[in-house]
């Protein structure tokens, strides 16, 4: 187990990619706390899966658009696990609209969760991280290119912002031997973006592999970056998109 004895917080992890990440970290030996906004039953299922690996687990209700809730969730995770070594900023939302039609509340929601929430969670966790700590942000392959259709401009902006934030924070924390990276998923089969959904055929066509990825494709990349195998990897974006941006 490459993460034996490590303690991780994964935000927005009651389902989909976040749940897979939490389970993968536990399978590698980490104790894991997760946050969720509304899905308490789903979050508790993830907790049980973590505990099935013999690891400590905690589910913490927190709205990633709420600064107070973000700070409190970090403190609760520290209390539940006895400290933190790894933060995975997974919580994120998507809103579809062309810029000319986009409501201000949707713009604010995207910025508050996808950008400000990541900054504030990182800010709260940094004092708790020791030598060899890890911060891993979950972005999107839309950070590099916005293929086809309309309505993704602001969402893509928020994911591009994570790349700059990741690079800057890696510089800030490098002297403490803390690495900071961003994983950029492509089209992954989840409730938010199902392979059989309306966008499925178009998104599959973007990939040379001709298919969606699976949540474990992302979870495995995160587990690698969290481990000592990636101790010399920092300030970089790892794109897991089936070649869609090739």
C-alpha positions in Angstrom: 0.0 0.0 0.0 1.6 3.2 -1.2 -0.4 5.5 1.1 -0.2 3.6 4.4 -0.7 5.9 7.3 -1.6 8.9 5.2 -4.8 11.0 5.8 -6.8 12.5 3.0 -9.7 14.9 2.5 -11.6 14.6 -0.8 -14.2 17.3 -1.5 -17.4 16.6 -3.2 -17.0 12.8 -3.0 -20.4 11.3 -2.4 -20.6 10.0 -6.0 -18.8 9.9 -9.4 -15.2 10.7 -9.7 -14.9 11.9 -6.1 -16.2 8.7 -4.7 -13.9 6.7 -6.8 -10.9 8.8 -5.7 -11.8 8.3 -2.0 -12.1 4.6 -2.4 -8.8 4.4 -4.4 -6.9 6.3 -1.7 -8.3 4.0 1.0 -7.4 0.9 -1.1 -3.8 2.3 -1.0 -3.9 2.6 2.8 -5.1 6.1 3.5 -7.7 7.2 6.0 -10.2 9.3 4.1 -12.6 12.1 5.0 -15.1 13.3 2.3 -17.4 16.2 2.0 -20.8 16.2 0.4 -23.5 18.8 -0.1 -26.8 17.0 -0.1 -26.4 13.3 -0.7 -26.0 12.0 2.9 -27.0 8.4 2.0 -24.5 8.2 -0.9 -21.8 9.8 1.3 -22.4 7.1 3.9 -22.0 4.4 1.3 -18.6 5.8 0.4 -17.7 5.8 4.1 -18.6 2.2 4.4 -16.5 1.3 1.3 -13.5 3.1 2.9 -14.0 1.3 6.2 -14.2 -2.0 4.3 -10.5 -1.4 3.5 -9.8 -1.2 7.3 -9.3 2.6 7.1 -10.8 5.5 9.1 -13.5 7.4 7.3 -15.7 10.5 7.8 -18.4 12.2 5.8 -18.8 15.9 6.4 -21.6 18.0 5.1 -20.3 21.2 3.5 -21.3 23.5 0.7 -18.2 24.3 -1.4 -19.6 27.7 -2.2 -19.7 28.7 1.5 -16.4 29.9 2.9 -17.3 29.1 6.5 -18.4 25.6 5.6 -15.2 25.0 3.7 -13.0 26.0 6.7 -15.1 24.0 9.1 -15.0 20.9 6.9 -11.2 21.0 7.0 -11.1 21.3 10.8 -13.6 18.5 11.1 -11.5 16.3 8.8 -8.4 17.0 10.9 -10.3 16.1 14.0 -11.7 12.9 12.6 -8.4 11.7 11.1 -5.9 13.2 13.5 -4.4 15.4 10.8 -4.2 15.7 7.0 -1.5 14.8 4.5 -3.5 15.0 1.2 -6.2 17.3 -0.1 -8.1 16.5 -3.3 -10.1 19.4 -4.5 -12.7 17.5 -6.4 -15.9 19.5 -5.7 -17.2 21.2 -8.9 -20.3 22.2 -10.8 -21.2 22.9 -14.4 -23.6 25.4 -15.9 -24.4 25.5 -19.6 -25.1 28.8 -21.3 -23.7 31.1 -23.9 -22.1 34.1 -22.3 -24.7 36.6 -23.7 -27.5 34.6 -22.0 -25.8 33.5 -18.8 -27.4 34.6 -15.5 -25.2 36.3 -13.0 -26.1 33.7 -10.3 -24.7 31.0 -12.6 -21.5 32.9 -13.2 -21.1 33.4 -9.5 -21.9 29.8 -8.7 -19.2 28.5 -11.1 -16.6 30.9 -9.8 -17.5 30.3 -6.2 -17.3 26.5 -6.3 -14.8 25.8 -9.0 -12.3 28.5 -8.2 -12.9 30.2 -4.9 -13.8 26.9 -3.2 -10.5 25.3 -4.3 -8.5 28.3 -3.1 -10.2 28.4 0.3 -9.9 24.7 0.9 -6.2 24.8 0.0 -5.7 27.8 2.3 -7.4 26.0 5.2 -5.4 22.8 4.6 -1.9 24.2 4.1 -1.2 24.9 7.8 -1.9 21.2 8.5 0.3 19.7 5.8 3.7 18.4 6.7 6.7 17.4 4.7 5.6 15.4 1.6 2.1 16.8 1.7 -0.1 16.7 -1.4 -2.7 19.0 -3.0 -4.4 17.6 -6.1 -6.9 19.6 -8.0 -9.5 18.1 -10.3 -9.8 20.2 -13.5 -11.1 19.4 -16.9 -9.7 18.8 -20.4 -11.8 21.9 -21.4 -9.0 23.9 -19.6 -6.9 23.5 -22.7 -9.4 23.4 -25.5 -13.2 24.0 -25.8 -14.3 21.6 -28.5 -17.6 22.0 -30.4 -20.9 23.6 -29.4 -21.5 26.6 -27.2 -22.2 27.2 -23.6 -19.0 26.1 -21.9 -17.0 29.3 -22.0 -17.4 30.2 -18.3 -17.1 26.6 -17.1 -13.9 26.2 -19.1 -12.5 29.5 -17.7 -12.9 28.1 -14.2 -11.0 25.0 -15.0 -8.2 27.0 -16.8 -7.9 29.0 -13.6 -7.0 25.9 -11.7 -4.0 25.4 -13.9 -2.5 28.8 -13.0 -3.4 28.3 -9.4 -1.8 24.9 -9.3 1.5 26.3 -10.8 1.6 29.2 -8.4 0.8 27.2 -5.4 3.5 24.6 -6.3 6.0 27.4 -6.3 4.8 28.6 -2.9 4.9 25.2 -1.2 7.9 23.6 -2.9 10.3 24.6 -0.2 8.2 22.5 2.2 8.4 19.5 -0.1 4.6 19.7 -0.7 3.5 19.0 -4.3 0.6 20.6 -6.1 -0.8 19.2 -9.3 -4.0 19.2 -11.3 -5.7 16.2 -13.0 -7.7 17.1 -16.1 -10.4 14.5 -16.8 -11.9 14.0 -20.3 -15.3 12.6 -20.8 -15.9 10.3 -17.8 -19.0 8.2 -17.5 -20.8 9.6 -14.4 -24.2 10.8 -13.4 -23.2 14.3 -14.4 -22.1 13.3 -17.9 -23.3 9.8 -18.7 -21.9 8.0 -21.8 -25.4 7.3 -22.9 -26.6 10.9 -22.5 -27.3 13.5 -25.1 -23.7 14.6 -25.5 -22.3 11.0 -25.5 -21.9 10.5 -29.3 -20.2 13.9 -29.9 -17.9 13.5 -26.9 -16.9 9.9 -27.8 -16.1 11.2 -31.3 -13.4 13.5 -29.8 -11.4 10.7 -28.5 -9.1 8.5 -30.7 -10.3 5.6 -28.4 -13.9 6.3 -29.3 -15.3 5.9 -25.9 -15.8 7.5 -22.5 -13.4 6.9 -19.6 -14.2 5.4 -16.3 -14.1 7.0 -12.9 -11.2 4.7 -11.9 -9.1 6.1 -14.7 -9.1 9.4 -12.8 -8.9 7.8 -9.4 -5.7 5.9 -10.4 -4.0 9.1 -11.6 -4.8 10.8 -8.3 -3.6 7.9 -6.3 -0.3 8.0 -8.2 0.1 11.7 -7.6 -0.6 11.3 -3.9 2.1 8.6 -3.6 5.9 8.8 -3.2 6.1 7.5 -6.8 5.2 11.1 -7.8 7.4 12.9 -5.4 9.2 14.9 -8.2 6.0 15.8 -10.0 4.6 19.2 -9.1 3.1 22.2 -10.8 1.8 20.2 -13.7 -1.4 19.1 -15.3 -2.0 15.4 -15.9 -4.6 15.1 -18.7 -6.6 11.9 -18.7 -8.9 12.3 -21.7 -8.5 9.4 -24.0 -6.5 11.6 -26.4 -9.3 14.1 -27.0 -6.9 17.0 -26.8 -4.2 15.3 -28.9 
